[in-house]
Amino acid sequence: MKLKIFYIIFFLFTNAIIFSQNVVQDINLSKKLDETSGLEIIGNQLITINDSGNNPILFYLDKNGNIAKERKIECCKNNDWESLAVDDEFIYIADFGNNYDTRKNLSIIKIPIAENINESEIINFSYPEQKKFRRIYRRSEYDAEALISFEDKLLIFTKNKRKKITEIYSLPKNEGNYQAKKIGSLNTDSIVTGGDYDKATNTLALTSTIKFDEYYVLIISDFSLNNKNQKIDMYEIPVGKTQVEAIKIIDPTTFWITSEDEKSSSAARLMKFKL
């Protein structure tokens, strides 16, 4: 009864509608990927990364979750890699994890998809609204774990723990030093932990959590930066306590997600689910 009442209250205060979905594939990943925190698809392979403190490596996986190859990124260390995005030519690695609002070295690493081209560019940025960099615990506003490629720019979706919203920031795709431009926000009533955009269907998918003991997928079916009141459909991920930090759209009703290794699980996981 308490759970039912919670959902009724939640619905009244957000434009999201909560549904459920079915996990149709659940794969344990290699122990090398215990902190998987980003997900993309290139060709027939998934690619993922680990987050803070791990080696600067892209892991290429087959659809059974096996590591097919590892690609070391020579230009940079892994301060706190949190997300991946791709366009037709490049991979963008989001080194912008900022759990306590203390980092001043936020960046996005741009590398060619083609592995025989040993080049890289660094997109350094800051949030112009952030004036203080003192350590904040559980109420940080300038953390982020979601990056997408959208048209000719990159979009960051913040993990605003204090307001339980996500603010959208824009950056160019070119090397340089920038102040990220805030261009909107979404009233997610939860904390965003991952994201993906499919330009073919104009679908935005975000993963999120409320209290870190359950996770959700938020779907905007007709994403637009000009629409201030976009409809969000909210789907609970029925996988128990875990730490979901990445999502990849297969089609508008089918998705890959990854979760880190937690005490409640035996390994990090790669899951496919359908709405």
N, C-alpha and C positions, 0 to 999 in steps of 0.2 A: 504493500500500500504506500509506504514512504517513497519508493522509487516512482510509482505512478504519479504521486503528488508533485514530486520534483520535476518530472517532465512537463506536467501541466503548467507549473510556474515558469519553467524555462521557456516554454513556447510563448507565454504571454509577454515576455520581455525581450524577445528576439524575433527577427524575421526568418529564422531557420525553422525547418520542419524536420523532425527526427524520424528516420527510417532504420531499417536493419538490412543486412546483406549477407551473402553466403561466401565463406572462404572455400574456394574450390581447389586450392593447392597450398601446401604449407611445407616449406623446405628448410631444414637446418643448414646453416652456412658454415663454412670453414672457421676455425678459431682465429684465423687471421683477420676475420671481419667482425669481431665481437662488438666494435663500435661503429658499425655501418651507419652513415649519416647523409647519404645522397644517392640518387638513382637516376640513370638515363639509359636510353637505348641508342646504340649505333650499329646499323646493319642488323645482324642477327644476334648481337650480344648485348647484355646489360652491362653497365659500368657503375661502379660504386666506389666510395671512399670511406675512410675512417675519420673520426673527428679528432679533437685536440690531443697533441702530444704524440701522435702516431707518425709513422714515416710518410713522406709525401709521395704516395703511390696511388695510381688509378688501377683498380682491379676490374678485369673484363671477365664476365661470367657467361656461361651458356644458360639455356633456359631451364636446366636442371639445378642451377645454382652453383655449379662447379667452377672453380677459378681456371680460366683458360690461359690467361697471361697477366702479367703485372707490368705496368709502365711507370717507371720512376720519373718524377718531375724534378729536374735538376736545378731549376732556377730558384726554388723557394722552399722554405720549411713549412711544416703543417702547424701553424699557431692554433687554429681552431677551424678546420674545414667543416662546413656544415651543409653544403648544397651543391648541386651540379645543374648546369643548363647547357644546351647545345643549340646551334643554328646550322646552316648548311655547311659551314667551313670550320667552325671553332667549338671548342669545349671551354666552358667558363666554370672555374672552381671558386666557390665562395668561401674565402677565408675571413668570415665576419662574425664568428661566434663571439659573444660578448656578455657572458652570463651575469657579470656584476657591474656593467656600464663603466668599466675602467679602461678599455682598450683605446689606443690612439693610432693603431696601425692596421685599420680595417682595409681589406683589399679584395679584389677579384683577379684571379690568375687566368689569362687567356692563352690557350695553346691550340695549335692546329689539330683537327681531327686526324689528318694524315700523320702517321707515326714516323715517317721518314724525314719530316721537316722538324728540325731541332730548334724551334724558335718559341719565344714566349713574350707576352706583354703583361704589365701589371697596371691594373686600374685601382689606384689608391683613392680612398674617399673618407669623408666624415659626415656626420649628421649636423647640419647647421643649427638645429634647435638644441643640441646638447651643449650645455654650458659648464656642467660639473662632471667630474670623473671620479668621484668618491665611490667606494665600494658599496653596492646596494645588494641586499640579499632578498631574493624572492619577489622583488618589486621593480626589477629593471625594466626600462622602457626602450633601450637601444640595442637589445639583443636581436638576432635574426637567424632563421634556419631555413628560409625559403627564397629561392632565386629562380626567375624564369626569363627566357628570351621572348620579348614581345615587340614585333615589328622591328624597328631599327635601334631598340634600346634594351637595357636590362632593367627588370623590376625586382625590387627587394620587398618582401612582406615581413614586417617586423614581428618579433615575439614579445609583445608588450604585456608583461606580467601584471603591471599595476592596473591598467585600464581594461584588460581582457578584450582588446581589439587588435587588429593588425593595421598598421599604417603602411602605405605604399610609397616607396621612394624610387625615383628614376635615375639611371646613370647612362652615359653614352657607352658604346662598346669599344672605344678607342683608349689606348694607353694614356695615362696622365694622372693628375691630381685634381680631385673634384670635391665639391660639396654636393651630396646627394639632394635631389629636389623632391620634396614631399608633394605628391600629386593626388592623394586621396586616402581613404581609409575604409575598412569594412568592419561592421559591427558583428564580430564573430562570437562574442560572449564566451570566448575560449582563447587559449594561447596557441598560436600557429607554430607548428614544428616541421613543416615540409610543404612543398608545393610543386605543381607542374601545370603547363599550359599546352593545349593542343590547338594549333592554329587552323587545322583542317575543319574542326567542329566548333571552334571558338569556345572551348570548354576550359575553365579554370578549376583545378582540384587542389585543395589544401588539406593537410592533416592537422589535427589540433587536439588539445586536452584541456580539461578544466582543473583537475586536482592531481594530475599525473598518475591516476590509478585507472583511468579509462581513456580511450582515444577515439577520435571521430574523423570522418572524411566530410569535408564541406565542398559542395559542388555548385558552381555558378555556370549555368548552361549557355548563357549568352553574355560573356564577359565584355565589359566596356568601361573605359576610363571616364566616360562622360555620364554614366548612369550612377547617381549618388545613392540609389535605393535598390540595389540589385538583390534579387531573390536568391537566398542561400538554402539549399537542401542539405540536411545534416544526417549522416549515417553513422551509427555506432559500429565500431570495429569489434566483432565478437571473438576476441582472442585472449581475453584475460589481461592481467596486469603485465605490461610490457613497456617498451619505449619506442614508439613509432616516430621516425624522423625523415622518412622519404616516401615519395609516391611517384609513379609513372603511369600516365594514361595510355592504355592500349586502345580502347574505344570509349565512347561516352558511358558505357555501363560496365567496363572491365578495366581493372587496374592491377599493377604490381605495387606492393609496399614492402619496406624492410623495417625491421625492428632490431635494436641492440640486444646483446645478451644481458639478461637480468637474472636476479636470484630466482625468479619464478619460472625461468626457462632453462633449457639445457644448452642453448646456443643462440646466436643471432639467427634471425629468420627472414626468409624471402617468401612472401605470400601473394597469391593471386586471388582476387575476389570479384564477385559480380553483384551488381545492385539488384 
